[in-house]
Amino acid sequence: MSFPESIIRRVWPLLLLFLLTAAAPALAAPTVPGSEVYVSPDKGKGRFPLVAGGKAAPLFASAQDWPGVLRAARDLQADVNRVTKIPPPLTTDQAPRGKEVVLIGTVGKSPLIDGLIRAGKLDASGLAGKWETFVVQTVDKPLPGVERALVVAGSDKRGTIYGIYDLSQQMGVSPWYWWADVPVTPQKALYVLPGRHTLGEPAVKYRGIFLNDEAPALSGWAKEKFGGINSKMYVHVFELILRLKGNYLWPAMWGNAFNDDDKQSPVLADEYGVVMGTSHHEPMLRAQQEWKRFGSGPWNYQTNQKTLADFWRQGIVNMGTHESIVTVGMRGDGDEPMSEESNIALLERIVADQRKILAEATGKPAAQTPQLWALYKEVQDYYDRGMRVPDDVTLLLCDDNWGNLRKLPKVGEKPRAGGYGIYYHFDYVGGPRNYKWLNTNPLPRIREQMHLAHEHGANQIWIVNVGDLKPMELPISFFLDYAWNPARIGADQVADYTRQWAAQQFGPKSAAGIADILAKYTKYNARRKPELLNADTYSLANYGEWTGVAADWRQLLAQAEQLGRQVTPAQQDAYYQLVLHPVQACANLNDLYYTVALNRAAAQAGAANTNELAEQAKVLFAKDQEITRRYHALAGGKWNHMMDQTHIGYTYWQQPEQQAMPVVQTLAAGAAKAPALVPASAPVPATSTVAPGVGFVETDGYVSIEAEHYSRAVNGNGVSWQVLPDFGRTLSGVTVLPATAPAVVLGAGSPHLQYQVQFSGTAPVTVHAYLAPTLDFRHQGGLRYAVSFDDEAPQVVNLHPGLVADNGNRPWEQAVAQNIIIRTSQHQFRQPGAHTLKFWLVDPGVVLEKLVIDCGGLKTSYLGPPESPRGATKNP
């Protein structure tokens, strides 16, 4: 008997968690759904005893291997000790001895590994010529006097390092053991299951993070703990990236110069095995701060060419043989657009001259040094107007700084040697407002956008701006795991990923509850980022919206506090950082603005509790700082300053220097003219015993429908509809696969969704389609959909008229601030009763979240009215 793939993909991760709980209760799963679990605390047939009977198998790596491999081997030694309190011996200068040993090495670099391959004891077919690939397997009689060995072998330096760290993860050491104080669960024994264990090659070649916007939090923390953002701090960043199987870093650049501040930083990056680069506006591996320190004259190639060329040449000289990706091109000084007189011909000459410098300084053709050209902001306009760079340069495509991809390669476009990459954002300083305090990046949206990138072939580089690094732990893990193998995490497996990530940090017992909290708080935050939130965001008068939002946060906080009492004392610091703090802080912030909204409404009505509400708001404002102080006190003050980012009191895009209490109103003694204000009740979700698929009924002059609650999905033209669980602002999203399909010419059998609705009258109606703020990444004049009722001709609607992803463009600023695009169409019926609403596919990439039909009674609200009830209707 066989099962559909969709069922297998849904059931397998849950089965995996069950097996982990039943067979190996103390070992956490790998984070990727369906990943192999190959380390167990239990003895079994053919299993290799990494630690057993109070002894640890000795570790051996050749002294001739890469220094980064030897360093990671020492980390493995420490990790085994962390888990079992039994440190294994590690040798590099003599042949290993013992009944059972661990052999670590790189193909072509380790005489030991190469000898096993020559002797036919280790199959190199899955390693030779591969990029960053490892195998972990048992080999019988590998050497004289050794009965059995566990071999960790890599195709290259990082392949071996990833194999080492994969084994550490399997033992129960989280990549976040240092950065989030995640403790290990002690084990008395560790056994490696038989078989050949590997993750294969990564789908994306360079996968990394960008430390940016790092003041005051990261900078203040690093100064206190390490004396600055220096090599003492960076070694922790390098190790984290490698443990997460990333390989690439853009270093902090606000007042910092990686290659100049501490000369050990680039040396250690290369030793660890981390590929270094510089940000999109810092060409030739030179930081903006270096120009301030060593440059002279204007940052203008037309008037200061020789000075700039000499400055850039020194950047390549400083690079030496360190593995790097060189940013080429030029923006204005300080990440500003270039001057008005700049033109495409000048920029092409700049790139050509930079490549000439690159060839001269390295003594080899420029094409042999990886390079990127970032199509960031206005630079993309230069490309669209015809600017080109040599084929071996990676074109780094960018989002709009708010997680929406601006451009992707055309389907079927001629391949480029340098390929395409993506520069993405979890954090941003700029319009319409900074967002850099807490995580506001739901995994379903990250996955949906990066799926587009992967399907369109932008797989050479993925790098994401992570701000201060903390508190972006979960999205960083997801971004790098998804980059390794996008096919392993489908849209319906994102929740499984979150559960398994929670299990990795806290064990399987609390994983489901913690995952639910992690998903909800980022979903709620993404509706309106905390920095954009104010008392007027949600409606206090209509649909009980503000009351419902505040209640959601309070319920989530209660859930987080309850789970916090169940985790072990050793896990409390990690739990506060990763789970409780963001919920506590954001629940308090929402409660603050909700209370301010109540206070202002009470003052307007002259209500008796006006002053009481004002005092409550002041208490909540003070509580914000108490929550921050609690975070800073964790682990003996280890993370002091990491939550220094201001987040209350924004008046425009830039952050306030200090928190500012929202304005509240008070009434003079005896001035109250009305009883105490009682807030409207939160909306009650529509419930019905009627089977799904029957009609939504007009109530109070509207019909509101969540996108996934269609009665029928009509596929065709080679595409099929797919629900994106937990996507967007309310319930979920619906889109089509494949994302690379061509636009559809509408016809009777075209793909569409059907929704059964019942109206009480025949007045004209307006359909409001709530759509993800996806951009016109195909650059075809806007993404489109169509709407019709019954047999009327579909009305085609464009998502993007007047929308340009640029500061000052009101439609774009509104779309990203509200995390939604709402478009409308008007329709008329001849008779009341049952009708079929059809949502038609025109362009793939459109994601529908909600449909609201205004029958004349729709009221203003932020999220739209709650879903309408369903009742028995007949399809005409």
LINGIFEN-V713161 format. One record per residue. RES is the residue in one letter. PHI is phi in degrees with one decimal (NA if undefined). NEAR is the number of other C-alpha atoms within 8 Angstrom. Layout:
BEGIN
[[RES | PHI | NEAR] [RES | PHI | NEAR]]
END
This chain:
BEGIN
[[M | NA | 2] [S | -116.0 | 3] [F | -117.9 | 6] [P | -59.1 | 6] [E | -58.6 | 6] [S | -62.1 | 6] [I | -70.0 | 8] [I | -59.9 | 9] [R | -64.9 | 10] [R | -79.0 | 10] [V | -81.2 | 8] [W | -57.5 | 10] [P | -60.8 | 11] [L | -68.2 | 9] [L | -62.9 | 8] [L | -61.0 | 9] [L | -62.3 | 11] [F | -63.2 | 8] [L | -62.9 | 9] [L | -62.6 | 13] [T | -68.5 | 11] [A | -81.5 | 7] [A | -92.8 | 6] [A | -139.1 | 11] [P | -61.9 | 10] [A | -105.1 | 8] [L | -100.8 | 14] [A | -82.3 | 15] [A | -76.3 | 12] [P | -60.3 | 13] [T | -78.8 | 11] [V | -80.2 | 10] [P | -54.1 | 13] [G | 80.4 | 9] [S | -65.7 | 7] [E | -71.0 | 6] [V | -107.3 | 7] [Y | -124.8 | 9] [V | -123.2 | 11] [S | -138.8 | 12] [P | -80.2 | 11] [D | -105.4 | 8] [K | -71.8 | 8] [G | -161.5 | 6] [K | -61.8 | 4] [G | 78.0 | 6] [R | -80.1 | 10] [F | -89.4 | 10] [P | -81.0 | 13] [L | -66.6 | 11] [V | -139.2 | 14] [A | -160.4 | 11] [G | 59.5 | 5] [G | 78.2 | 8] [K | -128.2 | 8] [A | -109.7 | 12] [A | -61.9 | 12] [P | -66.6 | 13] [L | -102.3 | 14] [F | -137.6 | 13] [A | -138.5 | 15] [S | -70.5 | 12] [A | -62.9 | 7] [Q | -83.4 | 7] [D | -72.5 | 12] [W | -59.3 | 10] [P | -55.7 | 8] [G | -65.4 | 11] [V | -68.3 | 14] [L | -64.8 | 11] [R | -65.3 | 9] [A | -64.8 | 11] [A | -62.7 | 14] [R | -67.2 | 9] [D | -63.9 | 8] [L | -63.7 | 11] [Q | -57.0 | 13] [A | -67.6 | 9] [D | -67.4 | 10] [V | -59.3 | 14] [N | -67.1 | 11] [R | -59.2 | 9] [V | -82.0 | 13] [T | -113.5 | 12] [K | 63.2 | 7] [I | -124.1 | 10] [P | -77.4 | 10] [P | -76.0 | 12] [P | -68.0 | 9] [L | -128.1 | 11] [T | -126.3 | 10] [T | -132.5 | 8] [D | -120.2 | 6] [Q | -150.0 | 5] [A | -62.9 | 5] [P | -69.3 | 9] [R | -133.1 | 7] [G | 132.7 | 9] [K | -62.5 | 8] [E | -136.2 | 12] [V | -134.5 | 15] [V | -109.8 | 13] [L | -110.5 | 12] [I | -122.9 | 14] [G | -179.3 | 16] [T | -110.7 | 16] [V | -58.4 | 13] [G | 82.6 | 7] [K | -124.7 | 10] [S | -108.4 | 13] [P | -56.1 | 9] [L | -66.1 | 9] [I | -66.6 | 15] [D | -61.7 | 11] [G | -65.9 | 8] [L | -63.7 | 11] [I | -67.5 | 11] [R | -62.4 | 7] [A | -79.5 | 7] [G | 76.4 | 7] [K | -88.7 | 10] [L | -128.6 | 9] [D | -78.4 | 7] [A | -93.5 | 7] [S | -62.5 | 5] [G | -89.1 | 8] [L | -116.3 | 12] [A | -56.6 | 8] [G | 76.2 | 5] [K | -88.8 | 10] [W | -99.8 | 10] [E | 55.1 | 14] [T | -111.2 | 19] [F | -134.6 | 16] [V | -131.3 | 14] [V | -123.4 | 12] [Q | -155.9 | 11] [T | -91.7 | 12] [V | -126.4 | 11] [D | -83.4 | 8] [K | 43.4 | 10] [P | -71.3 | 11] [L | -145.1 | 6] [P | -56.9 | 5] [G | 85.0 | 8] [V | -115.4 | 14] [E | -76.8 | 11] [R | -154.6 | 12] [A | -132.5 | 14] [L | -92.5 | 13] [V | -102.6 | 12] [V | -114.1 | 15] [A | -123.8 | 15] [G | -123.8 | 18] [S | -72.0 | 16] [D | -153.9 | 12] [K | -54.4 | 13] [R | -71.8 | 13] [G | -56.2 | 15] [T | -64.7 | 19] [I | -61.3 | 14] [Y | -63.8 | 14] [G | -62.1 | 14] [I | -61.6 | 12] [Y | -72.6 | 12] [D | -64.8 | 9] [L | -62.7 | 9] [S | -62.3 | 13] [Q | -61.3 | 11] [Q | -63.1 | 14] [M | -75.6 | 12] [G | 111.3 | 12] [V | -96.6 | 12] [S | -70.6 | 12] [P | -56.1 | 9] [W | -96.8 | 11] [Y | -60.3 | 11] [W | -93.8 | 8] [W | -73.7 | 9] [A | -134.1 | 10] [D | 56.2 | 11] [V | -77.9 | 14] [P | -80.9 | 11] [V | -91.4 | 10] [T | -91.2 | 8] [P | -60.7 | 7] [Q | -131.6 | 9] [K | -89.3 | 9] [A | -147.8 | 13] [L | -139.1 | 14] [Y | -124.7 | 15] [V | -99.4 | 11] [L | -67.8 | 11] [P | -66.6 | 10] [G | 119.9 | 6] [R | -107.0 | 8] [H | -105.2 | 9] [T | -156.4 | 8] [L | -106.0 | 8] [G | 70.7 | 7] [E | -86.4 | 9] [P | -71.6 | 12] [A | -72.3 | 9] [V | -105.2 | 12] [K | -69.6 | 9] [Y | -115.6 | 11] [R | -131.3 | 13] [G | -152.0 | 15] [I | -127.9 | 12] [F | -125.1 | 14] [L | -81.0 | 15] [N | -151.3 | 12] [D | 54.5 | 12] [E | -89.2 | 12] [A | -115.0 | 10] [P | -94.0 | 9] [A | -73.7 | 13] [L | -59.4 | 12] [S | -64.7 | 11] [G | -65.9 | 11] [W | -63.9 | 12] [A | -64.4 | 12] [K | -63.3 | 10] [E | -70.1 | 8] [K | -88.5 | 8] [F | -128.2 | 10] [G | 84.4 | 8] [G | 141.7 | 10] [I | -83.5 | 13] [N | -135.3 | 12] [S | -63.5 | 10] [K | -64.5 | 8] [M | -78.9 | 11] [Y | -64.9 | 10] [V | -61.0 | 10] [H | -70.4 | 10] [V | -67.7 | 8] [F | -58.2 | 11] [E | -62.9 | 9] [L | -60.7 | 11] [I | -56.8 | 13] [L | -70.0 | 14] [R | -63.8 | 11] [L | -87.6 | 10] [K | 62.4 | 10] [G | -92.2 | 11] [N | -149.0 | 13] [Y | -143.0 | 14] [L | -144.4 | 13] [W | -98.6 | 12] [P | -80.3 | 12] [A | -57.1 | 13] [M | -135.0 | 12] [W | -82.6 | 8] [G | 78.8 | 5] [N | -122.3 | 10] [A | -136.4 | 13] [F | -51.2 | 13] [N | -80.8 | 11] [D | -113.3 | 7] [D | -64.4 | 8] [D | -147.6 | 9] [K | -63.6 | 8] [Q | -76.8 | 7] [S | -58.5 | 12] [P | -67.6 | 11] [V | -64.4 | 9] [L | -71.0 | 10] [A | -58.1 | 13] [D | -67.7 | 11] [E | -65.3 | 10] [Y | -63.9 | 12] [G | 108.2 | 10] [V | -98.5 | 14] [V | -75.8 | 13] [M | -104.7 | 13] [G | -146.3 | 13] [T | -130.5 | 15] [S | -64.5 | 10] [H | -59.0 | 9] [H | -117.0 | 12] [E | -121.7 | 12] [P | -72.6 | 15] [M | 61.7 | 13] [L | 58.9 | 13] [R | -120.1 | 13] [A | -72.4 | 14] [Q | -56.4 | 11] [Q | -64.4 | 10] [E | -66.1 | 11] [W | -64.5 | 11] [K | -64.1 | 7] [R | -84.5 | 6] [F | -119.1 | 7] [G | -77.8 | 10] [S | -148.1 | 6] [G | 79.8 | 6] [P | -76.9 | 6] [W | -82.0 | 8] [N | -147.2 | 7] [Y | -70.9 | 8] [Q | -72.2 | 5] [T | -109.2 | 6] [N | -138.5 | 11] [Q | -60.7 | 9] [K | -64.1 | 6] [T | -62.0 | 10] [L | -65.5 | 11] [A | -62.3 | 10] [D | -65.1 | 8] [F | -63.0 | 11] [W | -68.3 | 14] [R | -58.1 | 12] [Q | -63.6 | 8] [G | -62.3 | 11] [I | -73.8 | 13] [V | -61.8 | 9] [N | -62.1 | 7] [M | -60.3 | 9] [G | 57.4 | 7] [T | -100.2 | 4] [H | -65.0 | 9] [E | -67.3 | 8] [S | -148.0 | 10] [I | -117.3 | 11] [V | -90.8 | 13] [T | -76.8 | 17] [V | -116.8 | 11] [G | 96.7 | 13] [M | -165.4 | 10] [R | -116.7 | 10] [G | -67.0 | 11] [D | -61.0 | 8] [G | 77.4 | 6] [D | 63.1 | 7] [E | -105.9 | 7] [P | -61.3 | 7] [M | -70.3 | 9] [S | -63.3 | 6] [E | -59.3 | 4] [E | -78.7 | 4] [S | -63.1 | 8] [N | -143.7 | 6] [I | -61.1 | 9] [A | -59.8 | 7] [L | -65.0 | 8] [L | -64.9 | 11] [E | -63.7 | 12] [R | -67.9 | 8] [I | -59.2 | 11] [V | -63.6 | 11] [A | -60.7 | 8] [D | -67.8 | 8] [Q | -63.0 | 13] [R | -68.0 | 9] [K | -65.4 | 9] [I | -60.8 | 11] [L | -59.0 | 12] [A | -66.1 | 11] [E | -66.6 | 8] [A | -74.0 | 9] [T | -95.6 | 9] [G | 73.4 | 6] [K | -146.3 | 7] [P | -55.2 | 8] [A | -55.9 | 9] [A | -62.7 | 7] [Q | -85.9 | 6] [T | -109.6 | 9] [P | -57.4 | 12] [Q | -135.7 | 12] [L | -136.5 | 12] [W | -123.6 | 12] [A | -87.7 | 13] [L | -86.9 | 12] [Y | -95.2 | 9] [K | 49.5 | 9] [E | -68.8 | 8] [V | -64.2 | 10] [Q | -62.5 | 9] [D | -63.0 | 8] [Y | -61.7 | 10] [Y | -64.2 | 10] [D | -64.2 | 7] [R | -91.9 | 6] [G | 115.1 | 7] [M | -67.2 | 10] [R | -134.2 | 6] [V | -123.6 | 7] [P | -55.3 | 5] [D | -62.1 | 8] [D | -82.1 | 11] [V | -82.5 | 14] [T | -70.2 | 15] [L | -86.4 | 12] [L | -91.3 | 13] [L | -78.7 | 15] [C | -129.1 | 15] [D | -85.5 | 14] [D | -91.7 | 11] [N | 78.1 | 10] [W | -122.7 | 10] [G | 86.8 | 11] [N | -117.1 | 11] [L | -66.2 | 14] [R | -86.9 | 12] [K | -155.0 | 11] [L | -134.9 | 11] [P | -60.0 | 10] [K | -70.5 | 7] [V | -62.3 | 6] [G | 81.4 | 4] [E | -66.4 | 6] [K | -58.5 | 4] [P | -62.0 | 5] [R | -108.3 | 8] [A | -60.2 | 8] [G | -84.1 | 12] [G | 66.5 | 14] [Y | -126.6 | 15] [G | -135.9 | 13] [I | -132.7 | 14] [Y | -108.6 | 13] [Y | -119.7 | 13] [H | -131.6 | 12] [F | -106.7 | 14] [D | -155.7 | 13] [Y | -159.1 | 13] [V | -114.6 | 10] [G | 158.2 | 8] [G | -78.1 | 10] [P | -74.2 | 10] [R | -169.1 | 12] [N | -58.5 | 13] [Y | -140.7 | 11] [K | -151.6 | 11] [W | -88.4 | 9] [L | -127.2 | 8] [N | -70.1 | 11] [T | -126.6 | 10] [N | -118.0 | 12] [P | -64.2 | 12] [L | -61.2 | 10] [P | -58.4 | 12] [R | -74.1 | 10] [I | -57.2 | 11] [R | -63.8 | 10] [E | -63.1 | 9] [Q | -72.4 | 11] [M | -73.6 | 8] [H | -63.5 | 9] [L | -57.0 | 11] [A | -61.1 | 12] [H | -62.7 | 10] [E | -65.4 | 9] [H | -92.8 | 11] [G | 85.4 | 9] [A | -89.9 | 14] [N | -126.4 | 14] [Q | -84.4 | 12] [I | -139.3 | 14] [W | -124.6 | 14] [I | -134.1 | 14] [V | -129.5 | 11] [N | -73.5 | 14] [V | -111.0 | 15] [G | 61.7 | 14] [D | -83.1 | 13] [L | 78.2 | 9] [K | -83.0 | 9] [P | -104.1 | 9] [M | -99.6 | 11] [E | -56.8 | 10] [L | -65.1 | 7] [P | -64.9 | 10] [I | -63.3 | 10] [S | -56.9 | 9] [F | -64.3 | 9] [F | -57.5 | 9] [L | -75.5 | 13] [D | -65.8 | 13] [Y | -67.1 | 11] [A | -63.7 | 12] [W | -66.7 | 11] [N | -153.8 | 11] [P | -57.8 | 12] [A | -66.7 | 5] [R | -82.7 | 9] [I | -126.7 | 13] [G | -76.0 | 8] [A | -59.0 | 11] [D | -88.2 | 10] [Q | -116.4 | 11] [V | -64.0 | 11] [A | -64.2 | 9] [D | -63.0 | 10] [Y | -58.6 | 12] [T | -62.4 | 12] [R | -62.3 | 13] [Q | -72.3 | 17] [W | -64.6 | 14] [A | -62.9 | 15] [A | -64.7 | 14] [Q | -63.1 | 15] [Q | -86.4 | 11] [F | -129.0 | 13] [G | 89.2 | 13] [P | -71.2 | 15] [K | -60.4 | 8] [S | -102.3 | 13] [A | -60.6 | 14] [A | -64.3 | 10] [G | -66.2 | 8] [I | -65.4 | 13] [A | -61.7 | 13] [D | -62.0 | 9] [I | -65.7 | 12] [L | -60.2 | 10] [A | -68.6 | 12] [K | -68.5 | 9] [Y | -68.7 | 11] [T | -73.3 | 12] [K | -62.2 | 14] [Y | -63.3 | 9] [N | -64.6 | 13] [A | -74.4 | 12] [R | -58.5 | 10] [R | -157.9 | 11] [K | -58.4 | 11] [P | -51.7 | 11] [E | -68.2 | 10] [L | -95.4 | 9] [L | -69.8 | 10] [N | -153.2 | 6] [A | -65.7 | 10] [D | -98.6 | 6] [T | -59.2 | 7] [Y | -102.6 | 10] [S | -80.0 | 13] [L | -85.5 | 12] [A | -93.1 | 7] [N | -110.8 | 9] [Y | 60.5 | 11] [G | 55.3 | 14] [E | -65.6 | 16] [W | -61.2 | 11] [T | -61.4 | 13] [G | -67.2 | 11] [V | -63.0 | 9] [A | -61.4 | 12] [A | -65.8 | 9] [D | -58.3 | 8] [W | -66.5 | 12] [R | -64.3 | 9] [Q | -63.9 | 8] [L | -64.9 | 12] [L | -63.8 | 12] [A | -60.1 | 8] [Q | -63.6 | 9] [A | -67.3 | 13] [E | -67.2 | 9] [Q | -63.4 | 8] [L | -64.6 | 11] [G | -61.7 | 10] [R | -78.3 | 7] [Q | -97.1 | 7] [V | -74.9 | 11] [T | -71.7 | 7] [P | -55.7 | 5] [A | -67.2 | 6] [Q | -93.8 | 12] [Q | -63.5 | 10] [D | -63.3 | 12] [A | -64.5 | 11] [Y | -64.0 | 11] [Y | -64.9 | 10] [Q | -63.7 | 12] [L | -88.7 | 11] [V | -125.5 | 12] [L | -71.6 | 13] [H | -58.4 | 11] [P | -61.9 | 12] [V | -70.0 | 13] [Q | -59.7 | 10] [A | -67.0 | 11] [C | -76.7 | 11] [A | -62.6 | 12] [N | -64.2 | 11] [L | -64.0 | 12] [N | -64.5 | 12] [D | -63.9 | 10] [L | -59.4 | 11] [Y | -68.8 | 13] [Y | -63.8 | 12] [T | -66.7 | 13] [V | -62.4 | 15] [A | -61.2 | 11] [L | -63.4 | 12] [N | -60.4 | 14] [R | -67.9 | 11] [A | -66.8 | 9] [A | -66.4 | 14] [A | -63.5 | 12] [Q | -63.9 | 7] [A | -88.0 | 8] [G | 68.1 | 12] [A | -76.3 | 14] [A | -65.6 | 12] [N | -98.2 | 10] [T | -57.5 | 17] [N | -69.1 | 11] [E | -61.7 | 7] [L | -65.8 | 12] [A | -62.4 | 14] [E | -66.7 | 8] [Q | -60.1 | 9] [A | -63.1 | 13] [K | -64.2 | 9] [V | -64.2 | 8] [L | -66.8 | 12] [F | -62.3 | 11] [A | -66.9 | 8] [K | -64.0 | 9] [D | -54.8 | 11] [Q | -70.6 | 8] [E | -63.0 | 8] [I | -64.3 | 11] [T | -62.1 | 11] [R | -61.8 | 8] [R | -63.4 | 8] [Y | -60.9 | 13] [H | -67.7 | 13] [A | -87.5 | 11] [L | -59.6 | 10] [A | 48.8 | 8] [G | 68.2 | 5] [G | 85.7 | 8] [K | -57.1 | 9] [W | -109.7 | 11] [N | -55.8 | 10] [H | 86.2 | 11] [M | -68.6 | 13] [M | -115.1 | 10] [D | -75.3 | 8] [Q | -62.3 | 10] [T | -69.9 | 10] [H | -151.5 | 11] [I | -121.4 | 10] [G | 110.7 | 10] [Y | -63.1 | 11] [T | -119.7 | 6] [Y | -155.7 | 7] [W | -64.5 | 10] [Q | -82.4 | 11] [Q | -66.0 | 10] [P | -72.5 | 12] [E | -65.9 | 5] [Q | -136.4 | 6] [Q | -61.4 | 9] [A | -128.1 | 7] [M | -63.7 | 8] [P | -58.3 | 8] [V | -69.3 | 5] [V | -118.5 | 9] [Q | -119.1 | 10] [T | -129.5 | 8] [L | -113.2 | 11] [A | -64.7 | 6] [A | -54.1 | 5] [G | 80.9 | 5] [A | -85.2 | 7] [A | -64.7 | 11] [K | -115.4 | 8] [A | -134.4 | 8] [P | -65.0 | 8] [A | -56.4 | 9] [L | -71.2 | 11] [V | -110.0 | 4] [P | -64.7 | 8] [A | -62.3 | 9] [S | -68.6 | 7] [A | -65.5 | 11] [P | -65.3 | 9] [V | -92.8 | 5] [P | -56.3 | 6] [A | -64.8 | 9] [T | -126.4 | 6] [S | -157.5 | 8] [T | -86.1 | 4] [V | -73.4 | 8] [A | -62.3 | 6] [P | -57.2 | 6] [G | 110.0 | 10] [V | -87.5 | 13] [G | -77.5 | 14] [F | -88.2 | 15] [V | -103.9 | 12] [E | -61.2 | 13] [T | -137.3 | 7] [D | 54.9 | 6] [G | 82.0 | 10] [Y | -155.0 | 13] [V | -129.1 | 15] [S | -120.5 | 14] [I | -135.3 | 11] [E | -74.7 | 12] [A | -57.4 | 12] [E | -76.3 | 9] [H | -91.6 | 9] [Y | -78.7 | 11] [S | -88.7 | 11] [R | -156.4 | 8] [A | -114.0 | 10] [V | -98.6 | 12] [N | -94.7 | 11] [G | 151.8 | 9] [N | 56.7 | 7] [G | 79.2 | 6] [V | -122.7 | 11] [S | -140.9 | 11] [W | -78.2 | 11] [Q | -136.2 | 8] [V | -80.2 | 11] [L | -105.1 | 12] [P | -59.6 | 10] [D | 60.7 | 10] [F | -89.1 | 13] [G | 85.8 | 13] [R | -85.4 | 12] [T | -120.0 | 9] [L | -99.5 | 10] [S | -166.7 | 15] [G | -130.7 | 16] [V | -134.3 | 13] [T | -141.7 | 13] [V | -124.0 | 11] [L | -120.8 | 11] [P | -79.4 | 8] [A | -69.5 | 9] [T | -93.5 | 10] [A | -63.6 | 9] [P | -73.7 | 6] [A | -61.0 | 7] [V | -99.0 | 9] [V | -87.7 | 6] [L | -63.7 | 7] [G | -156.3 | 5] [A | -58.4 | 4] [G | -99.1 | 6] [S | -65.0 | 14] [P | -60.3 | 13] [H | -160.9 | 11] [L | -106.3 | 12] [Q | -115.7 | 13] [Y | -130.0 | 14] [Q | -87.0 | 16] [V | -134.3 | 14] [Q | -131.0 | 13] [F | -110.2 | 11] [S | -89.0 | 7] [G | -145.1 | 7] [T | -120.9 | 10] [A | -64.5 | 8] [P | -57.0 | 9] [V | -121.0 | 11] [T | -118.1 | 11] [V | -94.2 | 12] [H | -98.5 | 12] [A | -96.1 | 12] [Y | -94.3 | 13] [L | -126.2 | 14] [A | -56.6 | 12] [P | -77.0 | 10] [T | -62.0 | 11] [L | -94.0 | 11] [D | -78.9 | 12] [F | -69.4 | 9] [R | -91.1 | 8] [H | 52.7 | 7] [Q | -121.3 | 6] [G | 96.5 | 6] [G | 116.5 | 11] [L | -82.3 | 15] [R | -131.3 | 12] [Y | -139.6 | 14] [A | -142.2 | 12] [V | -133.7 | 13] [S | -151.4 | 13] [F | -116.5 | 11] [D | 53.0 | 8] [D | -105.3 | 5] [E | -70.7 | 6] [A | -67.6 | 5] [P | -62.6 | 9] [Q | -94.3 | 8] [V | -82.5 | 8] [V | -124.0 | 11] [N | -98.0 | 10] [L | -70.7 | 10] [H | -119.3 | 11] [P | -63.5 | 6] [G | 75.5 | 5] [L | -94.6 | 9] [V | -129.4 | 8] [A | -73.9 | 10] [D | -154.9 | 9] [N | -57.7 | 7] [G | 95.1 | 7] [N | -85.4 | 10] [R | -59.3 | 7] [P | -59.3 | 9] [W | -68.6 | 11] [E | -60.0 | 14] [Q | -68.0 | 9] [A | -62.8 | 11] [V | -78.6 | 10] [A | -65.6 | 10] [Q | -91.8 | 8] [N | 55.1 | 14] [I | -163.5 | 10] [I | -117.6 | 10] [I | -114.2 | 8] [R | -121.7 | 11] [T | -127.5 | 9] [S | -145.4 | 10] [Q | -110.9 | 8] [H | -144.6 | 10] [Q | -133.6 | 8] [F | -112.9 | 8] [R | -90.5 | 5] [Q | -146.0 | 6] [P | -74.6 | 10] [G | 102.7 | 8] [A | -82.1 | 13] [H | -143.5 | 12] [T | -112.6 | 12] [L | -86.5 | 12] [K | -118.8 | 12] [F | -107.9 | 11] [W | -100.6 | 13] [L | -73.0 | 12] [V | -119.7 | 12] [D | -117.3 | 11] [P | -58.8 | 15] [G | 105.6 | 10] [V | -74.5 | 12] [V | -120.2 | 10] [L | -88.4 | 12] [E | -109.4 | 19] [K | -163.1 | 12] [L | -125.7 | 12] [V | -125.6 | 14] [I | -104.3 | 11] [D | -89.1 | 13] [C | -101.3 | 13] [G | 114.5 | 8] [G | -120.6 | 8] [L | -66.8 | 9] [K | -107.1 | 6] [T | -70.3 | 7] [S | -158.8 | 11] [Y | -84.8 | 8] [L | -93.3 | 8] [G | 87.0 | 8] [P | -68.2 | 9] [P | -62.6 | 10] [E | -61.7 | 10] [S | -74.5 | 12] [P | -72.2 | 9] [R | -107.4 | 12] [G | -144.2 | 10] [A | -70.6 | 7] [T | -135.1 | 10] [K | -114.1 | 7] [N | -77.7 | 7] [P | -59.8 | 5]]
END
